[in-house]
Structures are given as C-alpha cells and as structure tokens.
Amino acid sequence: MEPAKTDAIVLHATGKGRFQVEAQNGTSTILVDEPVASGGTGLGPSPYDLLATALGACTLMTIRLYVERKGIHLEDTKVRVSHSRDALHGKDNFKREILLQGALTDEQRTRILLIADRCPVHMTMTRGSDVSTSVITNQAVFDGQAVPDCQHAGDMSEACG
C-alpha cells in the first residue's frame, strides 16, 4: 500500500546547543535555532521567524505569479514580515509590509494587495488550522509515512485565478 501523500518535514535535534534542530523536506535541509541571547547557537531562524518567512515568501511568490499572468510590469517586489504577541496565550500579530516598485496604476496596486491576501499561507493563518498529534514508537513506520507532495504551488496558482 502506498503511503498517503503529505507535505512532510522531518525534524531532529542536532545535539549542538540547547535548541538547534535540523529540518528536512526530502530535497533540502535547514537549521532552526534560537538567538544566542536566548540560549541558542544563533545559526538558524527561530520557529516564529519561519512562520514569518513562510508568510512573506508565499506573498511574494503569489504576487510574482499574478503579475506574470496578467502581464503587469513590476520592477521589483519586497516583503517584510514581523511577528509580535502580548502574552503566551494572546493573539499573534504578523505585520506584513509590501514594497511594489514599478509604474503601477492605483487599480493594479489594489488588485495586487487583494491577491497578496489570497496567498495560501495567509489564508491558512487567518482561517486557523487543526493540529493533530500522535506518538509513533517504530522507526520503520515513522520513516514510511511521509512522501513529499508539495501542494503550495497549486494552491498559489488557484489563488491567482
């Protein structure tokens, strides 16, 4: 029986520092860590940095796909995302700022901002998600469960209409 297709990231502690984790998606590897001031090695983004990165990258990719499809000339696009929260159980705030460089009409700018809100990660974050957790005690079962099948590109294409 073929394993269910899923966007799976496999993570494990590197043993270097208190918090450093290696994350693999099958084709690439990144380190995740905490800043030195927080007891980490500072050699990778924090988990909140990764959330902000996902939002910013998806926004930028979705905008680029949209302007390409519509034949809109955009010289450059940059996205800056910051994260804050008042307390552990408070609502998270992601501030997203988008720099659009090029001779755009007001209508094009408005439409691009609407498309930015339709990026798949933005929609995931604003509608909320369900998280389920289970414990697996067999390494072979763990290794056989995930087959990378990136759904993001298809979702992004659909968001652009």
Secondary structure by P-SEA (a helix, b strand, c coil): ccccccbbbbbbbcccccbbbbbbcccbbbbbbbccccccccccccaaaaaaaaaaaaaaaaaaaaaaaacccccbbbbbbbbbbcccccbbbbbbbbbbbccccaaaaaaaaaaaaacaaaaaaaabbbbbbbbbccaaaaaaccccccaaaaaaaaaac
